[in-house]
Structures are given as C-alpha cells and as structure tokens.
C-alpha cells in the first residue's frame, strides 16, 4: 500500500460511525433479540412491527432503547477494533501495493473478527439482559402463558432487570449493576459467557463481509486509483452487511439463547453450543435458526453502510489533521 495507515484516525472513524449507526438502528436490534428468544406456544410478538408497537405501548418510546447505553459505550472500541484490525491485516498481507486475493481478504476479515470479540462478548452479554426484559415482563402479563411464580430467575439483581418480581418499587437495573453482579458471582468468565458462540458468529461474518464489501466497492471506482463515491460505499456496505448478517443468523440465535441468563417458565437451558443447536433444531425446527434474520439484516445493512461512509469520508483523518499532536501510527 502506498498510503500510510493512520491507526488513530481509523479508530476515530470506526468509533463515530458505530455511535451514529447504533443510534439509528437500535430499536430494530432490540426487536431481533426478543424475537430470537421467543419459544413456540409462548409468543408475545407476532412480527417486527408488532413488537415495536407493543414495546412502545408497554414501555414507552425510550423502551425501544433499553440497553442502548452499554451498546453506545462499547460500540466505539468494538467497531474501531474491527475496522482498524481489518485494515492492519490487509496492509500486512498485501505485497508491493498490489491488491489482495480473495483468500487473503478472508484471512484479514477472520483476524479482525477474532480481535473484536474481546469487546463484543461482554457488550452483547449486558445488552441482551436489558433488551429481553420487556419480553419476560410481557409474558407474565399475558394470561395463560406464564404464571408469575413460574418465572425462572438467576439472582436478585438480574431478575430486577426484568421487573418480573412483584414489588412496590419497579426500579430498573443498570448494565453496571449487572456487570458487578456477574463479576462478583462468576468472575470475569461471567461477562464472557457465550464467547465461543460470539466467535462462531463474528469470525464468519467478517470473512464474508470484508471481501464482499471490498469487491462491491471496487465496482464503483471510476478507476483503480480513485476512491468510490460515498453513496456507492454506502450501498456496498449495506449489501455486504445484510448478506453476511443473514448468513450467520443461526449462530446469532444460538448466541442470544446462550447469553440470556433469565428464562421464562418452560424455557430450556443449554449446556453449550452443540446442546443449544441440538435442542433448538429438535424442538423448534430449522426455521428457528432464521428468527430475527430480517431484523438483523435491517440492523446491519444501514449500520455498516454508515460505517463505510464515515470511514471513506475520513472524519478521523480530518480530526487528526487538526490535532496539535498529529498522532500517526504506521
């Protein structure tokens, strides 16, 4: 590559893009989590639109953003690591400025996916507990599904995040309190429950996404030396992101189930990835692995479209150029 890689600038690009993207699509991500956790015979929501309407009716507008704080806090390092790591590995896998082969592009994506799970796993772990709160509370309110005394809970702090225990005070739990409880009771491994499933989702996602985006974006370049227009980068990011998201959705369903600590009545527990795959397939059929696939595509498409536009506009480079320190990392 003839162009020097500015690591701090790319970290800034990834962070800003992640915050903007998550703010735009978080309600759909919440719907995805709730749909994936539904079991046959215990459906509270019929569709994405039905879930959004019921969430607003029962929890208010800001109920759609339950768990967003932890996501917005950690999405900056998560997206920054993912994008910067991919650039780093692409840079070192290229030779004499020549383009990468598809295999090397997939290898760079694989390495990027493995790097990001350090942040992704605890972020998803905390986010899912808060996102799924309304589903369990709605199950309790719905007649004939779950009697109040049948709800399974992990511990006092986690159960309060669901507001499923009758109380005169319905003070919602925060991600910080859940994190402290997990660290106190289970240690650091409590925050990294579902790490294997997260790797199983994010590594294939990156293997699919980055090469697909690079080749789609290349089609929009006027010449090999010019950059693609921002709108083409947006479209390429949307197409590549939604394609990769749907492809790995079965792994996302498994990850969501494994990381959901609180269960409703008759909702089975899982001992690991294989056990989870097996039970879902036997009890809910193959179609269960596509739960939330449409929502996930709608989340990932604009998210990565926005990410790539911010990335290629070079907001981070501009900020670094105005900085008196002008930190440049090779």
N, C-alpha and C positions, 0 to 999 in steps of 0.2 A: 504494500500500500504506500502510495506516495504521500498520502495525507496523514499527518500526525494525529494520534488518538489523544484527545484531552479527556482523561478519565473523570475529573471533577465536573466538567461540563456535561458529560453524558449522564453522570449521576443526577445532576440537576434536572436535565431533560426528562429522565425516567421518573423522577420524583414528582415534578409538576404535572406531567402527563397522567400519572397514576391518580393523583388527587382530583384532577379535573374529571377524568373518566369515571372514577368510583362515585363521585358526587352525582353524576348524570344517571348512572345505571343501577345504583344500589337497591332501589325498591324491587327491581326485577330479580336481583340476586337473592333477596330475602324470599321472594316467591319460590324461586328454584329450590332453596333449602327446605321450605315447608312442603312442597310437592314431593320431593325426593323422600322425605321421612314418613309420608302417609302410607299406611298399610291397607290392604283390601278389607272392606267392611267397616273401616274407621275413617273414611274420607270426610274431611271438613270442607275441603275446597274442590270444586269441580274442574277449574281451569285457572290459567294465569289471571285473567280478568276478574273472575270470581274471587280469587284470593286477594287481589289488590282491593276490591270493593269491600270485602269483609274485614280486611285489615284496617282500612280507614274508618269503617263503621264502629269497630270494637276498640281500636287503639288510637284513633286519631291520625292526622296526616303524618306526624312525626313517628308514628308506629312503624311506618314503612322504612324508617331509617334506624330501626333498633339494631344495634351492633355496628353502626357506621363509624362510631368514634374510634374503635380499635382498628377498623379497616383503614380509615384515613390516617391514623397514626403510623401504621406499619406498612401501608402500601408504598410509601415513598422509598424506604430501603428495599422493599421487595422488588418493585418494578425497576428501581435503579440497578440493583444487583443483577437482575435477569438480563436487562438490555446491555449493561456495561460488560457483563461476563461474556455475552454472545459476541460483542464487538472485539473484546480482548482475545477470545479464542479464534475468531475469524482472522484477526490480524496476524496471529502467530501461526496459523495453519496455511496462510497464503504464502506464495513464493514469488519474489521479484515483481510484486504488484499485479500478478495475474489473477484471474477470477478463480474462485473455489469450485471444486467439483461438488456434485450433489451430496456425495458421501461425506466430504469434509464439512459441508454446510450442516448436515445432520449431526455430525460429531460435535460441532460447535454448539448447536442447539441442545444436544444432550448434556454437555458440560454446563451450559447456562441453567438448564432445568435442575440439575443436581445442586448447583450453588444456591438457588433461590429458596429451596425448601427449609433452609436454616431459619428464615423469617416466615415463610408461608405457613408452615405447620402450626406454630403457636397462634398465629394470626387467625387462621381458619378455625382452630380449636375454640378460641374465645368467641369468635364471631358467631359460630353455629349455635352455641348455647343461648345467646341472646336472640338470634334470629328465630329459633324454633320455639321461643317462649309462647308466642301467641297461639301457635298450633295446639300445644298441650292445654293451654287455658281454654281455648275454644272447644276442644274435645270434652273437657269437663262440663262446660256449659251446655253442650248439645245432648238432649235427652236420649237415653238408650245406647250411648256409645261407651262412656267410661264413668262408672260411679266414682265420686270424689275419693273414697277410701281405697280405690284400686290403683291409683296412680303410683308408679314406682319412682322413687327418688334416690339420688346418690348420697347427698348430705344436705344439711340445713341450708348452707349458703347457696349451693347450686339449685336447690328446689325453690328458693326465694326468687331466683332469676326468672322462674316461670309463673310466679304468683298463683300457684295451684293449691297452696295450703290455705284454708280459711284463716283470715287474720283481720284484725281491725286496722292494721297498717299495711297497705299494699305498696311498700317502698321497693322499687325495682333495684335489683342488684347491679353492680357495675362490672365491667370486664376486669378492672383492677382487683376487685374483691374475689372474683372467680379465680384469677391467676394466683392470688395469695393463698386461697384455699387449696388449690391443686398443688402448689409448691409445698405447702405445709403437710398435706396428707400423702402425696405421691412423689414429691421431689420433682426434679426437672423433667423426668420422663412423663409426668402428668401432662405437661404442656406439649409434649411431643408424641402423644398418643395418635396413632394414625399416620406416623411418619412414612411407613412402608407404602401405604395406600396413596399418600401425597406424592411420593416419588413415582409410583406407578402411573399417576395421572400427569404430573408436570413434566417428567422427562419425555414421554411420547408426545405430549403436547408441543414441547419445544422442538422436538425432532421434526414434527410435521410443520409447525408454524413458520419457523425462521427460513428454511429453504423455500417453502411455498411463497412466502412474502417476498423474498429476495428475487425470485424468478418472475412473479407477477409484477413487481415494481420495475423490473428491468424492461418489461414490455412497454412501459410508459415513458421511457427515456428517449428524448429526441436523438441522442447519440450516446455512444459508450462513455463519453467524457462528461456529459451533462447529467444533472440530477432530474429525477422525475418530478412533475408538477405536484404541488401539495395535495390537490384533490385526488390524483392518481395514487399517491401514498396512502391517503385515507381509504380509498376503495380497496386497495391491495391489503391493507391491514384488516379491514372488515371481512373480506372474503377469506383470507388465510386464518384469521382468528376464529370465525364461526365454523369453518371446516374442521379445524383442529379440535375445537370445543366439542362438537358433536361426536367426533371420532373417539374421544376419550371419555365420553359421558358415563359409560358403565363403571369406569374407575372412580369417577366423581361421586356416583351414587354410593358405591362401597365406602369411600372415604367419609361421606356425610353420615352414613349409618354408624360407622365405627367411632366417629368423633362426637356423636350425640350421646352425652352422658346420662341424661334423664330420659326415661322411657314411659310411655303410657301403658295402661293395662293391656296384656296380651301382645305387647311389642317385644319381640325376641331380642336377646343379647347375642353378641358374636365374640368368639374367642380369637379371631384373626381374619386375615384377608380371604383365605380359602374357605373358611367356615362361613363368612359373610356372603361370598359369591354363591356358595352351595345352597344356603338357606333361602336367599332371595330367588334363585332360579327354581327351586323346588316349590316354594310356597306362593310365589307371585308371578312366575313365568318369565320368559326372556324379555317381554315388553317392559318389565320393571326397570331394566337397566337403561331405558330411554326416558325415564321420568325426569322432567325438568330440562330435557335436551333443547327444546325450543327456547325456554327462558335462558339457558346457558348460552346459546348462540346469540340471543339478543343482548346479553350482557357483554360477552367477549367481543362481538363484532365492533360496536362503537368504541369500546374501551381501547382495543388495540388500534383501531383507526385513529383515535385521538392521540394515542401514544406515538404513533408513527409520524403524524403531522407535527406534533411538538418536537419530536426528535429531529425531523428533517428541516424544520424551520430554524432550529439551532438556538432556542431560547437560552440554553445553558452556555453556549459559546458567547452569546451577547453579554450575559451577566458576568461571565469570567473576564471578558474584554474590558468591562467597566470596573472590575475589581482592582484595587491598588496592588494586591498580592499577585494576581495573574498566575494562579497555580496551574501548572501544566504537568500532566503526568504522561510519560511515554507509554 
